[in-house]
């Protein structure tokens, strides 16, 4: 890992700490009637508006253009490639959670798709019926009894919790194989492509959310907390593949 990459990681860790600190300060002024799961609601709603405005101005137009000009097979290959990298980190977290079968299947998925699926562009493992068990370090902490903590909206990254925010440095700096690339411009290009591809895959979902939810913020919060609270139990929960 380059010196520049290590410096960026330290900066990101400090940024995460500042975000949590700012939310804690904002939560102090949220009043006695605050939702117990969302004591930082004033801050969270403000950050949600910031993220939504940024999405409307930049991310959504770029993702829409990417979807419109990129053939579906290419987009599928890009999504498969990044999902395959995620299987490697899911293997580690399933192993840390002592989920033997899930760890084994995650390892097999990564190996099969990397070797026989052109580096992960083809999802051979799913065609063979090998299930994906998506996990991250926040859920590993939950597996061992760390509660989610309050809901927290992060700049650019969106919905999270205090526990998951604390786990982000591990997910980013240890579990993200893209970050291990030695060439900084190439690494940044991959990171940008992953963001655009993920946003493009969610274009339909956000349209439905805009039309269906009376209070988009509350709906997103409640679904997210249910997802994170349900997937970190001891009965073998996991994240959905499109998470």
N, C-alpha and C positions, 0 to 999 in steps of 0.2 A: 504494500500500500504506500502511495506517495506521501511526502510531507504535506502537500496541499490537501490531500484527502483527509489526513489526520486532523489538520487544522479545521477543516470544514466540519468534521464530526464533533470536535469540541465546541465549536460555535453552535451547532444544532442542539447539543445537549444543554448548553446554557439557555438557548432559545426556549426549549421545552420547559425548563425550570421557570423561566420568566412568565411563560403562558400560564402555568399552574398558579404561580404567585399572583398574577393579575386577576385570575378568576377567583382566587380566594379572597382578595381584597374586594372584588365586586360582589361576592356572595355575602360579605359582611353587611352590605346595605340592601339586601334583598327583602328584608322584613320578615315578620313572624308567620305570614301566610304563604310562604314559599313552598313549592312542591318539594317534599322531602328528598326526592330523587334528583331535584334540579334546583339546589339552593343558589346557583350562580345564574339564574335565568336572565336577569337584566344584561349581564355581560354576554351570555350565550346568544340571546336574540340579536344584540348589536353585532356580534361577530358573524352570525348567520346572515344578516343583511349585507355585511361586507363581502362575505364569500359569494352570496347570490349575485351581487352586483358585478363582482369580478368574473363570475361564471358567464353571466349574460354578455359582458363586454368582450371577453377573450376566449374562455375555454369552450363554451357552447358553439360559437361561430367556427372556431378552428376544428372542433370535433365534427360538426356538421359537414364542413368542407371535406374533411378526411373521409367520412362515410360516403359522401357523394362521388368522390373521384377515385376511391380505392376499391377495386373489385372485392366482392365478398370472400372468395377463396384466400386472397391475400390477408384480409382482416382476420379471418379465422386462423390462419397460420400465425399471425402476430399474437393473437390472444392465446393460442396454444403454447407458443414459445415462452411467454411470461408466466403462464399457469404452470408450465413444467418447471421453471425455476422455483416457483412457489412450493412445488411438491417436495423439493429438497429440504426446505425449511420446515415444512409440515412433518417430514420424517423426523427431524431433530426434536420438534415439540411433542409429537406423539410418543417418541422415545422417552423424553423427560417426564411425560405424563403416565408412563408405564402402560401405554396402550399398545400391546405387542402386535396384534393383528393389523391395526391401523398404521403403525410404524413400518411393518413389513410391506404392506400394500403401497404406502407412499414411496418406499425405496424402490420397489419393483416398477412402479409407474415412472419414476424419474429415470431409472436405468433403461427401461424398454423404450420410452419416448426419445431419450437422448441418443441411443444407439440406432434404433430402427426407425425412428420418426424424424430423421434429418435434424437432429439437435433440438427436437421438441416442436417443430413446425407441424408435425402430424401427431394426432393424439391416438396412437396405436393402442395404448393401454385401455382407454375407454371402450374402444371397439372390441377389445378382448374381455370386457366385463370387469375390469379391475377398478374398484371404486376409489374416488378421490376423497381424502379425509383432511380437509383444510383446517389448519391450526396456526396460531401465532403465539408469541411469548406472553401476551396479556392473558390468553386463555390458559396457558401453562401456569401462570401465577394463580389464576382462578381455580385450577385443578387442585392446587395445594392450599386452598383456603383464603386467598387474598380476595376481599370483596371488590366489586367493580368500583365502588365509590360514586360520588356524584357525577352526573352528566356534564360533559365539558366540550364545547365547540372550539376547535383549533383553527387558527388562521390557515387558509388554503386547504388544509386536510379535512376539515369538517367535523362531523360527530365523533366523539370519543368519550372516555371516562377518565377519572383521575388515575385509576390503575393502568388503563391502556396507554395513557400518555406517558406514564413512568416507564412502560415497557417499550415504547417506540425506539429509543436508542439501540436496544438489543435487536429489535426487528430490522432496523435500518442498517446498523453497522456490522452486525454479525450475520444476520439471516438473508440479507439482500445480496444475491450473487452478482447482480449488475454492478454493485458498488466496488467489487473486487477488480474491475477492469483497470488496467494500468494506464490506458490512454484516456485522459480526462475529457477531451472533446467527444470521443466516441461514447464514453460512459454517459455523459450528459445527453447525448443524442438518444441513447436507449431509454434513459429516464423520461425524457420528453415524449418519446413515442409511446411509452407505457401509459403515461398520463392521458394522452390524446386518445389512445385506443380504448382505455377504460371509460373515459367520458363518452366516447362514441357509442359504446355498448349500452350506456345508460340513457341515451336520448329518449327512447320510447318510455322508459320507466318514469323519468322526470315529467314528461308530458302528462301521463296518467295521474301522477301525484298532484300536479298543478290543477288538474280538472276535478279531482276527487276530494282532496283534503280541504276542509273548511279552515283549519289552522295548520298550515304546512309544518311550521316549527314543532308544534306539539305532536303531530302525527309522526314526524321523523324521529323525534326524541323517544317516543313510546315504543316504536318499532325497534329502534336501535338498542334501547335498554333491554327489551325482551330478548333480542337476539344475543346480546353479550351475556345476559344473565342466564339464558337457557343453554348456551353452548359451552359454558365453563363448568357444568356440573360433573359429578363423578360417574354418570351413567353412560358416558360415551358420546356426548354431544359434539357437534362440529359446525363449522361455518358453511353456508351455502356456497356453491361454486362461483356464483356471480358476485360475491361479496368483495 
